[in-house]
Amino acid sequence: MTTDILSPISFARGPAWPNRMALAPLTNKQSHDDGTLSDAEQHWLVKRADGGFGLVMTCAAHVQAVGQGFPGQMGIFADRHIERLKGLADAIRARGSISSVQLHHAGNRSDKSVVPHPVGASDDPESGARGLTTAEVEQLRDDFIAGARRAEAAGFDGVEVHGAHGYILAQFLSAEVNHREDRYGGSFENRSRIVVEILDGIRAACGPDFQLGLRVSPERFGMRLPEIVGFVADLMAGDKVDYIDLSLWDFRKMPVDADQQDKSLLGHFIDLPRHKARLGGAGKMRNAADAREALDAGLDFVMYGRSAILTHDIPNRIARTGDYQPPKLPVSPAHLAAEGLSPIFIEYMRDWKGFVADETETGVAAG
């Protein structure tokens, strides 16, 4: 049976989302050097709530100062961040959307301009990162939990733990990166221990209606697809999360591993028993047809990333006309400004080849 992209979706904990379209957590570099949320970042996010997204998720928010991944990253590592975050949560709620903070630590992927001496799951000669001591791993766990408590105190409906894209939790999960000899290294049970402890800790520290998700990469970044499939299955069976967010890069793609190409990457997860959990994903959701195809394939919800940068009101457009098609690339800076991006965010988007028109290109007008 086809799932209506505009239909509400309920969860074991926390509020139902008014539809099945979520704003993916997107780097934008718009906040202050101390991690405090900026007016520009709030404006960009609230505009997506205005546009009808069922869930509005922040960019990755670092839970330790040493976990900052890039300049202008929003932080949630100190109580001083709560006041500005409260204003964001209130504004999102006032517009009928559900709110979430993505909790993050970049580990050995920290930009050296903001973290000259990064840390990671293990020593990493390439990045110069130092492996954490066991006590520091325990502190990292506690700081993820503290970040969730700050998000709850600010009024957010939930958090998503970032366990993907080669950041610190993915570094622990990877046998290629994690060479630890303590209880956080070795077997997959040990390598995944910190993630489970974080999830359990957030459950214990936050209220019974606080929504909890986890983003994972099924492959790349040293991930082994069978391990991640098994991990997701165990988390859903154990009622550890309310949802899993699969970062697929392309929801139609086949696995890189030739031994796993009997089905699509997404196909490895679709038939897992979900128990009380929901399964969502991101990866080249360009238009309304893509989102419907992903739901028909078995996802419970979809995450819009690039298209949500281009168009703030995708859900409202689909509700009005039944369709959404993104503007043709490249788009003009004026278009992006009208969609709520600050000059800093627009400049960052120039790093995405063919996204922002230069002076010799006409681009697309806002509309």
C-alpha positions in Angstrom: 0.0 0.0 0.0 1.3 3.4 -1.0 2.1 5.7 2.0 0.9 9.3 1.5 3.9 11.6 1.8 1.6 14.2 3.5 0.2 11.7 6.1 1.2 12.1 9.8 3.7 9.7 11.3 3.6 8.6 14.9 6.5 7.4 17.0 6.8 5.3 20.2 7.9 8.5 22.0 7.3 12.1 21.4 4.9 13.9 19.1 3.7 12.7 15.7 5.2 14.6 12.8 2.5 16.3 10.6 4.0 14.7 7.5 6.8 12.4 6.3 9.2 15.0 5.1 12.1 16.0 7.3 14.8 18.7 6.9 18.1 16.8 6.9 20.8 18.2 9.2 22.8 20.5 7.0 26.2 22.2 7.5 25.8 25.9 7.0 28.6 27.7 8.9 26.3 30.5 10.0 26.7 30.5 13.8 29.1 32.2 16.2 32.6 31.2 17.0 31.7 30.2 20.5 29.0 27.8 19.2 26.1 30.1 20.0 23.2 30.0 17.6 23.1 33.0 15.3 20.1 34.9 14.0 21.1 33.8 10.5 21.0 30.1 11.4 17.7 30.5 13.2 16.2 32.3 10.2 17.2 29.6 7.8 15.7 26.8 10.0 12.5 28.6 10.9 11.9 29.3 7.2 11.8 25.5 6.7 9.3 25.2 9.5 7.3 27.9 7.7 7.6 25.8 4.6 5.8 22.9 6.2 8.5 20.3 7.0 7.2 17.8 9.5 10.6 17.7 11.3 13.1 20.5 11.3 16.5 19.3 12.4 19.5 21.5 13.2 22.9 21.1 11.7 25.3 18.9 13.5 25.8 20.5 16.9 29.1 19.6 18.7 28.9 18.3 22.2 32.5 19.1 23.1 34.5 22.2 22.1 37.2 19.8 20.8 34.6 18.1 18.7 33.9 21.1 16.4 34.0 20.1 12.8 34.0 23.4 10.9 34.0 27.1 11.4 30.6 28.6 12.3 29.2 25.4 13.7 26.4 25.5 16.2 27.3 24.1 19.6 25.5 22.5 22.4 28.5 21.8 24.7 27.8 24.5 27.3 24.7 25.7 29.3 25.2 29.2 27.8 23.9 27.8 24.5 20.5 26.9 25.9 18.9 30.4 25.9 19.4 31.0 22.1 18.3 27.4 21.4 15.1 27.9 23.3 14.2 30.7 21.0 14.7 28.4 18.0 12.7 25.5 19.5 9.8 27.9 20.3 9.8 29.4 16.8 9.8 26.0 15.2 6.9 24.8 17.4 4.9 27.9 16.7 4.9 27.0 13.0 3.6 23.5 13.6 6.8 21.6 13.0 8.6 19.1 15.3 12.1 20.0 16.3 15.3 18.1 16.8 19.0 18.8 17.4 21.6 16.6 15.8 24.3 15.8 18.4 27.8 15.6 16.9 31.5 15.3 17.5 33.9 15.4 14.5 36.7 13.4 16.0 39.7 13.2 13.6 37.7 15.0 10.9 37.8 18.4 12.8 38.9 21.3 10.7 42.4 22.2 11.9 41.4 25.9 11.7 39.1 25.4 14.7 40.6 22.4 16.4 44.4 22.3 15.9 44.8 19.1 18.0 41.9 16.8 17.2 41.0 13.6 19.1 39.5 10.4 17.8 38.7 6.8 18.5 42.4 5.9 18.0 45.7 7.6 17.1 45.5 8.7 13.4 48.8 9.7 11.8 47.0 11.2 8.7 45.0 13.7 10.7 47.4 13.9 13.6 44.5 13.0 15.9 45.2 11.5 19.3 43.2 8.5 20.5 41.1 9.1 23.5 41.9 7.5 26.9 39.2 5.2 28.4 38.3 8.0 30.8 38.0 10.4 27.9 35.7 8.0 26.1 33.5 7.9 29.1 33.5 11.7 29.2 32.6 11.8 25.5 29.6 9.5 26.3 28.5 11.8 29.1 28.9 14.9 27.0 26.6 13.5 24.3 24.0 12.8 27.0 24.5 16.3 28.5 23.9 17.7 25.0 20.6 15.9 24.8 19.6 17.2 28.2 20.4 20.8 27.0 18.3 20.2 23.9 15.4 19.1 26.1 15.9 22.0 28.5 15.7 24.3 25.4 12.3 22.8 24.5 13.3 20.6 21.5 11.2 17.6 20.9 14.2 15.3 20.5 17.7 14.7 19.3 19.4 12.6 16.6 22.8 11.1 17.5 25.2 11.5 14.6 26.9 8.1 14.1 27.7 8.5 10.4 30.0 10.1 7.9 33.3 9.1 9.5 32.8 11.4 12.5 33.8 10.2 16.0 31.1 7.6 16.6 31.6 6.2 13.1 35.3 6.0 13.9 34.5 3.8 16.9 32.3 1.6 14.8 34.9 1.1 12.1 37.4 -1.8 12.5 39.6 0.1 10.1 39.9 3.1 12.3 39.3 1.7 15.8 42.4 -0.1 17.1 41.6 0.2 20.7 42.4 -2.5 23.2 40.0 -1.5 25.9 36.2 -2.3 26.2 35.5 0.2 23.3 37.6 -1.7 20.7 38.0 -5.1 19.1 34.7 -6.9 18.5 31.8 -5.1 17.0 30.0 -5.3 20.3 32.9 -3.4 21.9 33.2 -0.9 19.0 29.5 -0.1 19.1 29.5 0.1 22.9 29.8 3.9 23.1 26.9 4.4 20.8 24.7 2.1 22.8 25.8 3.7 26.1 25.0 7.1 24.6 21.5 6.0 23.5 20.8 4.3 26.9 22.1 7.3 28.7 19.9 9.8 26.8 16.9 7.6 27.5 17.7 7.6 31.2 18.5 11.3 31.4 15.6 12.7 29.4 11.8 12.5 29.7 9.7 9.6 28.5 8.4 11.6 25.5 11.8 12.8 24.3 12.3 11.6 20.7 15.6 9.8 20.0 17.1 9.0 16.6 20.4 7.7 15.2 22.0 8.5 11.9 24.2 5.8 10.4 26.3 5.3 7.3 25.7 1.8 5.9 29.0 1.8 4.0 32.0 4.0 3.3 34.1 5.5 6.2 35.2 2.0 7.2 31.7 0.7 7.7 30.9 -2.9 7.0 27.4 -3.3 5.7 26.6 -6.6 7.4 27.7 -5.1 10.8 25.6 -2.0 10.3 22.6 -4.0 9.2 22.9 -6.2 12.3 23.4 -3.2 14.5 20.3 -1.4 13.2 18.3 -4.6 13.7 19.5 -4.9 17.3 18.8 -1.3 18.1 15.2 -1.6 16.8 14.6 -4.9 18.6 16.0 -3.5 21.8 13.8 -0.3 21.7 17.0 1.8 21.8 15.7 4.4 19.3 12.5 5.9 18.0 14.0 6.0 14.5 17.0 5.2 12.4 18.1 7.8 9.8 20.0 6.0 7.0 22.5 8.3 5.2 22.5 6.6 1.8 23.9 9.2 -0.6 21.5 7.8 -3.2 18.5 5.8 -2.0 18.6 3.8 -5.2 22.2 2.8 -5.2 23.7 -0.7 -4.9 26.2 -1.6 -2.2 29.9 -1.0 -2.9 30.7 -4.4 -1.6 30.3 -6.9 -4.5 29.3 -9.6 -2.0 26.3 -7.6 -0.9 24.8 -6.7 -4.3 21.9 -9.1 -4.3 19.8 -6.1 -3.4 20.0 -2.3 -3.1 21.7 -0.7 -0.2 18.3 0.4 1.1 17.0 -3.1 0.5 19.3 -4.5 3.1 17.3 -2.6 5.8 13.7 -2.5 4.5 12.8 -6.0 5.7 14.3 -5.8 9.1 11.7 -6.1 11.9 11.1 -2.5 13.1 9.3 -3.3 16.4 8.4 0.2 17.7 11.0 2.1 15.6 10.7 3.9 12.3 13.1 3.9 9.4 13.9 6.9 7.4 16.7 7.9 5.0 18.4 10.6 2.9 20.0 10.4 -0.5 19.1 12.3 -3.7 15.6 13.1 -2.7 15.3 15.7 -5.4 11.5 16.0 -5.9 8.1 14.7 -4.8 8.4 11.6 -7.1 11.7 10.6 -5.4 10.2 10.9 -2.0 7.2 8.8 -3.0 9.4 6.2 -4.6 11.4 5.9 -1.4 8.3 5.5 0.7 6.9 3.0 -1.7 10.2 1.1 -1.3 9.6 0.9 2.4 10.9 3.9 4.2 8.6 5.5 6.8 9.9 9.0 6.2 12.4 10.9 3.9 15.0 13.5 4.6 15.4 16.4 2.1 18.8 18.0 2.0 20.0 19.8 -1.2 16.5 20.4 -2.4 15.5 21.9 1.0 18.4 24.4 0.5 17.0 25.3 -2.9 13.3 25.5 -1.8 12.2 26.2 1.8 8.5 25.2 1.3 8.7 21.8 -0.5 6.0 20.2 1.8 3.6 23.2 1.3 4.1 23.0 -2.5 3.3 19.3 -2.5 0.3 19.9 -0.4 -1.0 22.6 -2.9 -0.2 21.0 -6.2 0.8 17.3 -5.5 4.2 17.9 -7.0 7.6 19.6 -6.5 10.4 20.0 -8.9 13.6 21.8 -7.9 14.9 24.8 -9.8 17.5 24.1 -12.5 21.1 24.5 -11.3 23.0 26.7 -10.9 20.9 29.1 -9.0 21.6 32.7 -8.4 22.8 34.1 -5.0 19.6 36.1 -5.0 17.5 33.0 -5.2 19.4 31.4 -2.2 19.1 34.7 -0.2 15.3 34.6 -0.8 15.3 31.0 0.4 16.7 32.1 3.7 20.5 31.6 3.3 22.9 34.2 4.6 25.9 35.4 2.6 28.1 33.0 4.7 25.9 30.1 3.8 25.7 31.1 0.1 29.5 31.3 0.0 29.8 27.9 1.5 27.5 26.5 -1.1 29.9 27.7 -3.8 32.0 24.7 -2.7 29.3 22.5 -4.2 30.2 22.4 -7.9 27.6 23.8 -10.1 25.2 24.9 -7.3 25.7 28.6 -7.2 25.8 30.7 -10.4 28.9 32.9 -10.9 29.0 36.2 -12.6 28.9 34.7 -16.1 25.9 32.6 -15.4 22.3 33.8 -15.3 21.1 31.4 -12.6 17.5 31.1 -11.5 15.3 33.8 -9.9 13.6 33.1 -6.6 10.1 31.8 -6.9 
